[in-house]
């Protein structure tokens, strides 16, 4: 994504309604929801929620409904846009070296973040460190290297993941994996075709951004498809998808 104010503001504006982003947030927060009552038990105040890689703050706004949510972001440009949009609890930092005390947060949300780091295990270990015992990590990552395309290069990805690979990563950091599901399954075949076309182009022309405005009716229809694919559990019946969503817990002891 373009690392400038105009690019980040465009991303923030479109993400408020764009089906790909809004459905992703819906799925991730629904996966988190069953854990919130337990996390609140015995607490001495609101839940402390870290949005790791918060960007311009679209997900962070939703997390604020559930507790004291704050965002960490490496890009100072994205942080500037977040602050201009009224989000005060945001800070610059490196996901592999979080400026937080050990066991200081109840929940870490990291959506499409880990793949941006050369050392993904360092990032997940940091999430483990800052979570209190019993705390929860909700993380999503892009799935399958066969789907690698210009979009991944444009957004600075280092890799895409298999389900087994994401489970190994979370387990290696010390987490107990509670679920690891594919999402956006219906888009696997179209994006596989897109990836093959990208590779056939062999760099002859620059790849474009997949992020663009759609007619409102089509945007709503596509959003409903992703959300209900997950709510009905159809994604659990299929061995593929465009992204993976993992929910993992730091053991209580």
C-alpha positions in Angstrom: 0.0 0.0 0.0 1.2 3.5 -0.8 3.0 4.9 2.3 1.6 8.4 2.1 -1.2 10.3 3.7 -3.4 10.2 0.6 -3.0 6.4 0.3 -3.7 5.8 3.9 -6.8 8.1 4.0 -8.2 6.3 0.9 -7.7 3.0 2.6 -9.3 4.2 5.8 -12.3 5.7 3.9 -13.0 2.7 1.7 -12.4 0.2 4.6 -15.4 1.7 6.5 -17.8 0.0 3.9 -15.7 -2.2 1.6 -17.0 -5.8 1.8 -13.5 -7.4 2.1 -12.6 -5.4 5.2 -16.0 -5.1 6.9 -16.7 -8.8 6.5 -13.2 -9.7 7.8 -13.8 -7.6 10.9 -17.2 -9.2 11.4 -15.8 -12.7 11.3 -12.8 -11.9 13.5 -14.9 -10.1 16.2 -17.4 -12.9 16.2 -14.6 -15.4 16.8 -13.5 -13.2 19.7 -16.9 -12.7 21.3 -17.3 -16.1 23.1 -14.1 -15.4 25.0 -15.0 -11.9 26.3 -17.2 -13.0 29.3 -14.4 -15.2 30.6 -11.8 -12.5 30.1 -13.9 -10.1 32.0 -14.3 -12.4 35.0 -12.2 -11.3 38.0 -11.1 -8.2 36.2 -10.6 -4.9 38.0 -11.7 -2.7 35.1 -12.4 -2.7 31.4 -10.7 -5.3 29.2 -7.3 -4.2 27.8 -7.3 -5.0 24.1 -4.3 -4.4 21.8 -4.9 -3.9 18.1 -1.5 -5.0 16.8 -0.8 -3.3 13.4 -3.9 -1.1 13.7 -3.2 1.0 10.5 -5.5 4.0 10.3 -7.8 2.5 12.9 -10.9 0.9 11.3 -10.7 -2.3 13.4 -9.7 -0.3 16.5 -12.9 1.6 16.4 -14.9 -1.6 16.6 -12.7 -3.0 19.5 -13.4 0.1 21.5 -16.9 -1.2 22.1 -15.5 -4.1 24.2 -13.0 -2.4 26.5 -10.0 -0.2 26.7 -8.7 -0.7 23.2 -5.4 0.8 21.9 -3.5 0.4 18.7 0.1 -0.1 17.8 1.4 0.6 14.3 4.9 0.7 12.7 3.9 3.2 10.0 3.9 6.7 11.4 1.9 7.8 8.3 -0.9 5.4 9.2 -0.8 6.6 12.8 -1.1 10.2 11.7 -4.2 9.3 9.8 -5.6 7.4 12.8 -5.1 10.4 15.0 -6.7 12.8 12.5 -9.7 10.5 12.6 -10.0 11.0 16.3 -8.3 7.8 17.6 -6.2 8.9 20.6 -5.0 5.6 22.0 -2.5 4.8 19.2 1.3 4.5 19.5 4.2 3.8 17.1 6.1 0.6 17.7 7.5 -2.6 16.3 5.4 -5.7 16.6 8.5 -7.8 17.2 9.5 -5.6 20.2 6.3 -4.4 21.8 6.7 -1.4 24.2 4.4 -3.1 26.8 4.9 -4.9 30.1 4.6 -8.7 30.3 1.1 -9.9 31.1 -0.4 -6.4 30.7 -3.3 -7.0 28.2 -6.2 -9.4 28.0 -6.5 -9.7 24.3 -4.4 -9.2 21.2 -6.0 -8.8 17.8 -3.6 -9.0 14.8 -5.5 -9.1 11.5 -3.3 -9.6 8.4 -0.2 -8.4 10.3 2.1 -11.4 11.0 2.9 -12.0 7.3 4.5 -8.6 7.1 7.4 -9.6 9.3 10.5 -11.6 8.3 10.5 -13.1 11.7 6.9 -14.0 12.3 7.7 -16.1 15.3 9.1 -13.1 17.1 5.9 -11.2 16.6 3.7 -14.1 17.9 6.1 -14.6 20.9 5.7 -10.9 21.8 1.9 -11.3 21.7 2.2 -14.2 24.0 4.5 -12.2 26.4 2.2 -9.2 26.7 -1.0 -11.3 27.2 -1.9 -12.2 30.8 -2.3 -15.9 31.5 -5.6 -17.0 30.0 -5.5 -14.1 27.5 -6.5 -14.6 23.9 -4.9 -13.9 20.5 -7.1 -13.5 17.4 -4.9 -13.5 14.3 -5.6 -13.7 10.6 -3.1 -14.3 7.8 -3.3 -14.8 4.1 -3.5 -18.5 3.0 -1.6 -20.6 0.5 1.5 -19.5 -1.4 -0.3 -20.7 -4.6 -2.4 -17.5 -4.2 0.7 -15.3 -4.2 0.3 -12.4 -6.6 1.1 -8.7 -7.1 -1.2 -7.8 -4.3 1.1 -9.5 -1.8 4.2 -7.7 -3.2 2.4 -4.4 -3.1 1.5 -4.8 0.6 4.9 -6.1 1.7 4.0 -9.7 2.5 6.8 -12.2 3.3 4.7 -15.3 2.9 1.2 -16.9 2.9 0.3 -19.8 5.3 -1.2 -23.2 5.4 -3.4 -24.2 8.2 -0.8 -26.5 9.6 1.8 -23.8 9.3 -0.2 -21.3 11.3 -0.9 -23.9 14.0 2.8 -24.6 14.2 3.6 -21.0 14.5 1.1 -20.3 17.3 2.1 -23.5 19.2 5.8 -22.7 18.9 5.2 -19.4 20.6 3.5 -21.2 23.5 -0.1 -20.8 22.7 -2.9 -23.3 22.9 -4.7 -23.2 19.6 -8.5 -23.2 20.0 -9.4 -22.8 16.4 -7.8 -22.3 13.0 -10.2 -21.9 10.2 -10.2 -20.8 6.5 -12.3 -17.8 5.7 -13.4 -16.3 2.4 -13.5 -19.7 0.8 -15.6 -18.8 -2.2 -12.8 -16.5 -3.4 -10.1 -19.2 -3.5 -10.6 -20.3 -7.1 -11.0 -16.7 -8.6 -7.8 -15.6 -6.8 -6.0 -18.7 -7.8 -6.7 -17.8 -11.4 -5.6 -14.2 -10.7 -2.4 -15.5 -9.2 -1.6 -17.7 -12.2 -2.2 -14.7 -14.5 0.1 -12.6 -12.4 2.9 -15.2 -12.7 2.3 -15.6 -16.4 2.8 -11.9 -16.8 6.2 -12.5 -15.2 6.7 -8.9 -14.1 6.1 -7.4 -17.6 3.7 -4.8 -16.1 3.2 -3.7 -12.5 0.4 -5.4 -10.6 -2.4 -3.3 -9.3 -4.2 -2.8 -6.0 -7.2 -5.1 -5.5 -8.9 -2.4 -3.4 -11.5 -0.3 -5.3 -15.0 1.0 -4.9 -18.0 -1.2 -5.9 -21.7 -0.4 -6.5 -23.4 -0.4 -3.1 -25.7 -3.4 -3.9 -22.8 -5.6 -5.1 -20.6 -4.6 -2.1 -23.5 -5.5 0.3 -24.0 -8.9 -1.5 -20.4 -9.8 -1.3 -20.1 -8.9 2.3 -23.1 -11.0 3.2 -21.6 -14.0 1.4 -18.4 -13.9 3.4 -20.2 -13.3 6.7 -22.7 -16.1 6.3 -20.2 -18.5 4.9 -18.6 -18.2 8.4 -21.8 -18.0 10.5 -23.2 -21.2 8.9 -19.9 -23.0 9.4 -19.4 -23.7 5.7 -15.8 -22.7 5.9 -15.1 -25.6 8.3 -16.2 -28.0 5.6 -13.8 -26.8 3.0 -10.0 -27.4 2.9 -9.2 -24.0 1.4 -9.8 -20.3 1.6 -8.1 -17.0 1.0 -7.3 -16.3 4.6 -6.8 -18.2 7.8 -8.3 -17.1 11.2 -6.6 -18.4 14.3 -7.8 -18.1 17.9 -5.3 -19.0 20.5 -5.0 -18.8 24.3 -2.1 -18.2 26.6 -2.3 -21.1 29.1 -3.5 -20.0 32.5 -0.4 -21.7 34.0 
